[in-house]
Amino acid sequence: MSTTVGTIARRPLRSVLVALLGGLLPLLAATFLTAPAASARTETPAAAPVEAAATLTEITDFGTNPSNLQMYVYVPDTVTTRPAVLVAVHWCTGSGPVFYSNTEYASLADRYGFIVIYPSVTRDSKCFDVSSPQALTRGGGSDPVGIKSMVDWVTRTYDADTSRVYATGVSSGAMMTNVLLGDYPDVFAAGSAFAGVPFGCFATTNGSEWNSECAQGTVTHTPQEWGNLVRNAYPGYTGPRPRMQLWHGTEDDVLRYPNFGEMIKQWTNVQGLGQTPTTTDSPQSGWTRTRYGATGDRAPVEGISLQGVGHNLITTGMAARVITFFGLDSGGTVPQPPAGPCKVTVTTNAWNTGLTSSVTITNTSTTAVNGWKLGFTLPSGQAITSGWSATYAPASGAVTATNVTYNAAIAPGASVGIGYQASHTGNSAAPSGFTLNGTACTAG
C-alpha cells in the first residue's frame, strides 16, 4: 500500500453557481465550483498511518475502488480515543479538496476530535454515481464500494469506532449520502443530506447519470414503496437503520422541493415511523424543522425546510447542526486538553426565550496577546442576537468572537470582558470548547 500526502490550504466558505451547457448534465452541476489549490507531495512508508498533522492528505491504494475515486482524509492534531469517522461528499463539479476548503467539517473535527474522509470523483462530470444498478446495490460496484473501502481503511489505520461512522453531502453528495445509508446500513450510524433526492429516485438503466423526472420532483411513491427501495438494496438485513437528517430549500430549481417530502416518506418508513411529526419548531427565521420518532437532537428522522432558499442552501453554522445531530459534539467523548495559556469564565443569566452571557478571557501565559479570536460552541437551540466588545460569527453552532480595536491586546495575567445576548429554545446552558487563537483554554 502506498500513502501519498499533500497539504491543501483551507479557504473561506463561498459558493459559485455553475451551469453546464450543451446538454451535459444540465442542472445538477449548478452548485459550487472552486479550483483546488496546488499541493506539494511527499511519499511516506507503505501502510503507515498518516503523520502529517492537521492537513488534508491524499491516500492511494486504500482498497477495492471500481470507479477510480480519489480519497482524501483529514486527521486533526488531537483525536478522541477510537475516533468517529465522517464521510463528507462533494457536489457535482466539485472535489474532495474543494469540499474540504469550502465547508466547516475540518474545523469542527479540530474541535471534537473526529476524522473526516473526503471522497473525490474522477469521471468527467465530477458527479457521484447514484443512478446505476451497481450503485444501488450493496457491494454491487461503482462509487459506494470505493467509499466503503475508504471507511475500512480509516477504521483500520486509526482504530476508529466502527459504530460511529457518518455521512453528509450536498446535491450529488446528498444523493450519495442517501445511497450509502441504503447500501450500508450496518456501516453508517446516521446521515445528513443537503438538497438531495430519495434513495433510488435517480435510478436509470441506460447508463445516464441524470434523471429529469426525479430532478423535477415528479417521481412520487408511497412511504412503503420508497422504503422497499432502500430495503431491497440489502435483502435480508434486519439490523438497526441509520438516522437521517434532511435539508431542502423551497425554491430549489435543480432538485425540486417535492423531493424533500419524498425523502421524509422514505426514511420514516425505513425507521418504522408514521408521517406525523413528533414535534415541529423553527430554530431559525424561515426554517421549519420537523422531527419524527423523538423530540431531541438525535431523532430518528429530522427534516429542515428553508423558506425561499434555492439549491445552494448550505451556509455557515449548518455543519455544526449536522455534528449535533450525529452526536459528535457531546461532552466527555473528547479527551480534555492540557491547561492552555488562557482561561475563560462565563456567567449566564437566562429568561423564558433569551439569555445574556458575560465572558472573561484571561491571558495566563507569559507572552502578550496582540489580536485574538475566541472560539466556542453554543448549545443546540441558542443563537446570538447581539453582542458587545467583540464581533461574533456565525450566530449559532461553532462561533468565533473577534476582538475590536480597543481590546486587541491582552498582557500576561490581564483579562478582557466580552458578552452577548442570545435566544434559546429551552437549553440555556453556557457555551463550551473555548480556544484562543486556536489554542485550548481552561474553563474557570
C-alpha positions as CSV (number, residue, x, y, z in Angstrom):
1,M,0.0,0.0,0.0
2,S,1.3,3.5,-0.7
3,T,0.3,6.6,1.0
4,T,0.6,10.0,-0.7
5,V,0.5,13.1,1.4
6,G,-0.5,16.5,0.1
7,T,-1.3,19.7,2.1
8,I,-4.1,21.9,0.7
9,A,-4.9,25.3,2.1
10,R,-8.4,25.7,3.6
11,R,-10.3,28.6,2.1
12,P,-13.3,30.7,3.3
13,L,-16.8,29.4,2.7
14,R,-18.2,30.6,-0.6
15,S,-20.4,29.2,-3.3
16,V,-20.5,29.9,-7.0
17,L,-23.4,28.9,-9.2
18,V,-22.3,26.8,-12.1
19,A,-24.4,25.9,-15.2
20,L,-23.3,23.2,-17.5
21,L,-24.2,24.0,-21.1
22,G,-24.7,21.9,-24.2
23,G,-26.8,19.2,-22.5
24,L,-24.1,17.8,-20.3
25,L,-25.9,17.1,-17.0
26,P,-27.7,20.3,-17.4
27,L,-28.9,21.2,-13.9
28,L,-27.1,19.0,-11.4
29,A,-23.9,21.0,-11.9
30,A,-25.5,24.2,-10.6
31,T,-23.6,24.0,-7.3
32,F,-20.2,25.2,-6.0
33,L,-17.1,25.4,-8.1
34,T,-13.6,26.3,-6.8
35,A,-10.3,25.1,-8.3
36,P,-8.3,23.2,-5.7
37,A,-5.1,24.7,-4.5
38,A,-1.7,23.4,-5.7
39,S,-0.2,20.8,-3.4
40,A,3.3,19.5,-2.6
41,R,3.6,15.8,-2.3
42,T,6.0,13.5,-0.5
43,E,6.0,9.8,0.0
44,T,5.5,8.1,3.4
45,P,6.2,4.4,4.3
46,A,3.7,1.9,2.9
47,A,0.7,1.1,5.2
48,A,1.8,3.6,7.8
49,P,-0.7,5.9,9.4
50,V,-0.6,9.5,8.1
51,E,1.7,11.6,10.2
52,A,1.1,15.0,8.6
53,A,-0.8,16.9,11.3
54,A,-3.9,18.9,10.5
55,T,-3.5,18.8,6.8
56,L,-5.6,17.3,4.0
57,T,-4.0,14.1,2.9
58,E,-4.5,12.0,-0.2
59,I,-4.5,8.2,0.3
60,T,-3.9,5.8,-2.6
61,D,-4.3,2.1,-2.8
62,F,-6.9,2.1,0.0
63,G,-8.8,-0.9,-1.2
64,T,-11.4,-2.0,-3.7
65,N,-12.2,1.0,-5.9
66,P,-14.1,0.0,-9.0
67,S,-14.8,3.6,-10.2
68,N,-11.4,5.1,-9.6
69,L,-12.4,7.5,-6.8
70,Q,-9.7,9.6,-5.1
71,M,-9.6,9.5,-1.3
72,Y,-8.6,12.5,0.9
73,V,-8.6,12.3,4.7
74,Y,-8.3,15.0,7.4
75,V,-6.9,13.9,10.8
76,P,-6.9,16.6,13.5
77,D,-3.8,17.1,15.7
78,T,-5.8,15.5,18.5
79,V,-8.4,12.9,18.0
80,T,-10.6,11.1,20.6
81,T,-9.8,7.6,21.7
82,R,-11.3,5.4,19.0
83,P,-12.5,8.4,17.0
84,A,-15.7,8.7,15.0
85,V,-15.5,9.0,11.2
86,L,-17.4,11.4,8.9
87,V,-17.6,10.9,5.2
88,A,-18.1,14.4,3.6
89,V,-19.3,14.1,0.0
90,H,-18.9,16.9,-2.5
91,W,-21.4,18.4,-5.0
92,C,-21.3,17.9,-8.8
93,T,-18.3,19.6,-10.5
94,G,-16.6,19.7,-7.1
95,S,-13.9,17.5,-5.5
96,G,-12.7,16.3,-2.1
97,P,-10.3,19.2,-1.7
98,V,-12.9,21.8,-2.7
99,F,-15.4,20.4,-0.2
100,Y,-12.7,20.5,2.5
101,S,-11.8,24.1,1.7
102,N,-15.4,25.3,1.5
103,T,-17.1,23.6,4.4
104,E,-16.6,23.7,8.2
105,Y,-16.2,20.0,8.8
106,A,-12.4,20.1,9.2
107,S,-12.6,22.9,11.8
108,L,-15.3,21.0,13.6
109,A,-13.1,17.9,13.5
110,D,-10.3,20.0,15.1
111,R,-12.7,20.9,17.9
112,Y,-14.3,17.5,18.5
113,G,-11.6,15.0,17.6
114,F,-13.2,13.0,14.7
115,I,-11.7,12.1,11.3
116,V,-13.1,13.3,8.0
117,I,-13.0,11.4,4.7
118,Y,-13.4,13.5,1.5
119,P,-14.1,11.2,-1.5
120,S,-13.4,12.8,-4.9
121,V,-14.9,11.8,-8.3
122,T,-12.5,11.4,-11.2
123,R,-15.1,10.9,-14.0
124,D,-15.6,14.0,-16.3
125,S,-18.9,15.0,-14.8
126,K,-17.5,15.1,-11.3
127,C,-20.9,13.8,-10.1
128,F,-21.3,10.7,-8.0
129,D,-23.0,7.6,-9.4
130,V,-26.3,7.4,-7.6
131,S,-28.3,6.0,-10.6
132,S,-26.7,2.8,-11.8
133,P,-28.0,-0.7,-10.7
134,Q,-24.5,-1.3,-9.3
135,A,-24.5,1.8,-7.1
136,L,-28.0,1.0,-5.7
137,T,-27.0,-2.5,-4.5
138,R,-24.8,-3.4,-1.5
139,G,-21.5,-4.5,-2.9
140,G,-22.7,-4.0,-6.4
141,G,-19.8,-1.9,-7.5
142,S,-19.2,1.7,-8.5
143,D,-18.8,4.7,-6.1
144,P,-20.4,3.2,-2.9
145,V,-17.9,0.3,-2.9
146,G,-14.9,2.7,-3.1
147,I,-16.3,4.9,-0.3
148,K,-16.8,1.8,1.8
149,S,-13.2,0.9,1.2
150,M,-12.2,4.4,2.4
151,V,-14.1,3.9,5.6
152,D,-12.5,0.5,6.2
153,W,-9.0,2.0,5.6
154,V,-9.6,4.7,8.2
155,T,-11.1,2.4,10.8
156,R,-8.1,0.0,10.5
157,T,-5.4,2.7,10.3
158,Y,-6.7,4.8,13.2
159,D,-8.5,2.3,15.3
160,A,-11.7,4.3,14.7
161,D,-15.1,3.4,16.2
162,T,-17.0,1.4,13.6
163,S,-20.3,2.2,15.4
164,R,-19.7,5.9,14.9
165,V,-19.4,6.3,11.1
166,Y,-21.5,9.1,9.5
167,A,-22.1,10.6,6.0
168,T,-23.1,14.0,4.8
169,G,-23.2,15.7,1.5
170,V,-24.6,18.5,-0.7
171,S,-26.6,17.9,-4.0
172,S,-24.8,15.0,-5.7
173,G,-23.2,14.3,-2.3
174,A,-26.6,14.4,-0.7
175,M,-27.9,11.8,-3.1
176,M,-24.8,9.7,-2.4
177,T,-25.5,10.1,1.4
178,N,-28.9,8.6,0.8
179,V,-27.3,5.8,-1.3
180,L,-24.6,5.0,1.3
181,L,-27.2,4.7,4.1
182,G,-29.3,2.4,1.9
183,D,-26.5,0.2,0.7
184,Y,-24.6,0.0,4.0
185,P,-27.0,0.4,7.0
186,D,-24.6,-1.7,9.0
187,V,-21.7,0.7,8.4
188,F,-23.3,4.2,8.8
189,A,-25.0,5.3,12.0
190,A,-26.6,8.4,10.5
191,G,-26.6,10.8,7.6
192,S,-27.3,14.4,6.7
193,A,-28.3,15.3,3.2
194,F,-28.5,18.8,1.8
195,A,-30.6,19.3,-1.3
196,G,-30.8,15.7,-2.3
197,V,-33.3,13.1,-3.6
198,P,-34.6,9.8,-2.1
199,F,-32.6,6.6,-2.5
200,G,-33.4,5.1,-5.9
201,C,-35.1,8.2,-7.3
202,F,-32.3,8.8,-9.8
203,A,-32.2,5.2,-10.9
204,T,-31.5,4.6,-14.6
205,T,-30.7,1.6,-16.7
206,N,-29.3,3.2,-19.8
207,G,-26.0,4.5,-18.4
208,S,-27.3,8.0,-17.9
209,E,-26.3,9.8,-14.7
210,W,-29.2,12.2,-15.0
211,N,-32.9,11.5,-14.2
212,S,-35.0,14.5,-15.3
213,E,-38.3,13.2,-13.8
214,C,-36.7,12.8,-10.3
215,A,-34.9,16.2,-10.6
216,Q,-38.2,17.9,-11.4
217,G,-39.9,16.3,-8.4
218,T,-42.4,14.3,-10.4
219,V,-41.3,10.9,-9.1
220,T,-43.6,10.0,-6.2
221,H,-44.2,6.8,-4.2
222,T,-46.0,5.7,-1.1
223,P,-43.8,5.5,2.0
224,Q,-43.8,1.7,1.8
225,E,-42.7,1.8,-1.8
226,W,-39.9,4.2,-1.0
227,G,-38.9,2.1,2.0
228,N,-38.8,-1.0,-0.1
229,L,-36.3,0.5,-2.5
230,V,-33.9,1.0,0.5
231,R,-34.6,-2.4,1.9
232,N,-34.0,-4.1,-1.5
233,A,-30.5,-2.7,-1.6
234,Y,-29.5,-5.1,1.2
235,P,-32.0,-8.0,1.1
236,G,-32.3,-9.9,4.4
237,Y,-30.8,-7.2,6.6
238,T,-32.7,-6.9,9.9
239,G,-30.4,-4.8,12.0
240,P,-30.8,-1.1,13.0
241,R,-31.2,1.5,10.4
242,P,-29.3,4.8,10.2
243,R,-30.9,8.0,11.4
244,M,-31.4,10.7,8.7
245,Q,-31.3,14.5,8.7
246,L,-32.7,16.2,5.6
247,W,-32.3,19.8,4.4
248,H,-34.1,21.4,1.4
249,G,-34.9,24.9,0.1
250,T,-38.4,25.6,-1.1
251,E,-37.1,27.4,-4.2
252,D,-34.6,24.7,-5.3
253,D,-34.7,24.8,-9.1
254,V,-32.2,21.9,-9.6
255,L,-33.5,19.2,-7.4
256,R,-37.1,20.4,-6.8
257,Y,-38.6,20.8,-3.4
258,P,-41.1,17.8,-3.7
259,N,-38.0,15.6,-3.3
260,F,-37.8,16.8,0.4
261,G,-41.2,15.3,1.2
262,E,-40.5,12.1,-0.7
263,M,-37.2,11.6,1.3
264,I,-39.2,12.1,4.6
265,K,-41.7,9.5,3.4
266,Q,-38.8,7.1,2.6
267,W,-36.7,7.4,5.8
268,T,-39.7,7.5,8.2
269,N,-40.9,4.3,6.6
270,V,-37.4,2.7,6.8
271,Q,-37.4,3.6,10.6
272,G,-40.9,2.2,11.0
273,L,-42.5,5.6,11.7
274,G,-45.6,7.4,10.6
275,Q,-45.8,10.6,8.7
276,T,-46.9,12.8,11.6
277,P,-44.1,14.8,13.2
278,T,-43.4,14.3,16.8
279,T,-42.5,17.9,17.1
280,T,-42.4,21.0,14.8
281,D,-40.4,24.2,15.5
282,S,-38.5,27.0,13.9
283,P,-34.9,27.0,15.1
284,Q,-34.1,30.0,12.9
285,S,-36.2,32.5,10.9
286,G,-37.5,31.0,7.7
287,W,-36.7,27.4,8.9
288,T,-39.3,24.8,9.7
289,R,-37.9,21.7,11.5
290,T,-39.9,18.5,11.9
291,R,-38.8,15.6,13.9
292,Y,-40.1,12.1,13.7
293,G,-39.9,9.4,16.4
294,A,-38.4,11.6,19.1
295,T,-38.2,15.3,20.1
296,G,-34.5,15.7,20.8
297,D,-31.4,16.5,18.7
298,R,-31.0,12.8,17.7
299,A,-34.4,12.0,16.4
300,P,-34.6,9.0,14.0
301,V,-35.6,11.4,11.2
302,E,-35.3,15.2,11.1
303,G,-36.3,17.5,8.2
304,I,-35.4,21.2,7.9
305,S,-37.3,23.2,5.3
306,L,-35.8,26.5,4.3
307,Q,-38.3,29.0,3.1
308,G,-37.4,30.9,-0.1
309,V,-34.0,29.2,-0.4
310,G,-32.6,27.7,-3.6
311,H,-30.3,24.8,-4.4
312,N,-27.1,26.4,-2.9
313,L,-28.5,26.2,0.6
314,I,-25.6,25.4,2.9
315,T,-24.4,28.3,4.9
316,T,-22.1,29.0,7.8
317,G,-23.3,27.3,11.0
318,M,-25.3,24.5,9.4
319,A,-22.4,22.0,9.7
320,A,-22.4,22.5,13.4
321,R,-26.1,21.4,13.4
322,V,-25.1,18.3,11.5
323,I,-22.5,17.5,14.1
324,T,-25.1,17.9,16.8
325,F,-27.5,15.6,15.0
326,F,-24.7,13.0,14.8
327,G,-23.9,13.5,18.5
328,L,-20.2,14.3,17.7
329,D,-20.3,17.5,19.9
330,S,-21.3,15.8,23.1
331,G,-19.1,16.5,26.1
332,G,-17.0,13.8,27.6
333,T,-16.0,11.9,24.5
334,V,-13.1,14.2,23.6
335,P,-10.0,13.9,25.8
336,Q,-9.6,17.0,27.9
337,P,-6.8,19.2,26.6
338,P,-3.9,20.2,28.9
339,A,-4.2,23.6,30.6
340,G,-3.6,26.2,27.9
341,P,-2.2,29.7,28.1
342,C,-5.7,31.2,28.6
343,K,-8.7,30.9,31.0
344,V,-12.3,31.6,30.2
345,T,-15.0,32.3,32.7
346,V,-18.7,32.6,31.7
347,T,-21.7,33.9,33.7
348,T,-25.1,33.3,32.1
349,N,-28.4,34.8,33.0
350,A,-31.5,33.3,31.3
351,W,-35.2,34.0,30.9
352,N,-38.0,32.3,29.0
353,T,-36.6,32.5,25.5
354,G,-33.4,34.5,25.9
355,L,-30.2,34.9,27.9
356,T,-27.1,37.0,28.3
357,S,-23.6,35.7,28.8
358,S,-20.7,37.6,30.2
359,V,-17.3,36.2,29.2
360,T,-14.0,36.9,30.8
361,I,-10.8,36.0,28.9
362,T,-7.6,35.8,30.9
363,N,-4.1,35.5,29.4
364,T,-2.4,33.0,31.6
365,S,0.7,32.9,29.5
366,T,3.9,34.9,29.9
367,T,3.5,36.4,26.4
368,A,1.3,39.3,25.4
369,V,-1.6,38.6,23.1
370,N,-1.9,41.1,20.2
371,G,-5.1,40.4,18.3
372,W,-7.3,37.5,19.3
373,K,-10.1,35.2,18.2
374,L,-12.1,33.3,20.8
375,G,-13.7,30.1,19.5
376,F,-16.5,28.4,21.4
377,T,-19.6,26.3,20.8
378,L,-23.1,27.4,21.7
379,P,-25.6,24.7,22.9
380,S,-28.2,23.5,20.4
381,G,-31.1,25.9,20.1
382,Q,-29.1,29.0,21.0
383,A,-28.5,31.9,18.6
384,I,-26.6,35.1,19.3
385,T,-28.8,38.2,18.6
386,S,-26.4,40.9,19.7
387,G,-23.0,41.3,21.4
388,W,-20.6,43.7,22.9
389,S,-16.8,44.2,23.0
390,A,-16.3,41.7,20.1
391,T,-17.7,40.7,16.7
392,Y,-19.5,37.3,16.6
393,A,-19.9,34.9,13.6
394,P,-21.8,32.8,12.9
395,A,-24.8,33.3,15.2
396,S,-25.1,29.7,16.3
397,G,-23.1,26.4,16.5
398,A,-19.3,26.9,16.4
399,V,-18.9,30.6,17.0
400,T,-15.8,32.9,16.7
401,A,-15.6,36.1,18.7
402,T,-13.0,38.5,17.3
403,N,-11.5,41.4,19.2
404,V,-12.4,45.0,18.5
405,T,-9.8,47.8,18.2
406,Y,-9.6,48.8,21.8
407,N,-9.2,45.3,23.4
408,A,-7.0,43.6,20.9
409,A,-4.0,43.4,23.3
410,I,-4.1,41.3,26.5
411,A,-1.0,41.5,28.6
412,P,0.3,38.5,30.6
413,G,-2.0,38.0,33.5
414,A,-4.6,40.5,32.2
415,S,-8.2,39.9,31.2
416,V,-10.8,41.4,28.9
417,G,-14.5,41.1,29.2
418,I,-17.0,40.5,26.3
419,G,-20.6,39.3,26.1
420,Y,-23.6,38.6,24.1
421,Q,-27.3,38.2,24.1
422,A,-28.9,35.1,22.6
423,S,-32.2,33.4,22.1
424,H,-32.8,29.8,23.1
425,T,-35.4,27.1,22.7
426,G,-35.1,25.6,26.2
427,N,-31.4,25.0,26.6
428,S,-29.8,28.0,28.4
429,A,-26.5,26.3,29.3
430,A,-23.2,28.2,28.9
431,P,-21.0,27.7,25.8
432,S,-18.1,25.2,25.8
433,G,-15.0,24.3,24.0
434,F,-13.1,27.6,24.3
435,T,-10.0,28.2,22.2
436,L,-7.9,31.4,22.0
437,N,-6.2,31.8,18.6
438,G,-6.6,28.1,18.1
439,T,-5.2,27.0,21.5
440,A,-7.5,25.3,24.0
441,C,-8.4,27.4,27.1
442,T,-9.2,26.1,30.6
443,A,-12.7,26.9,31.8
444,G,-12.9,28.9,35.1
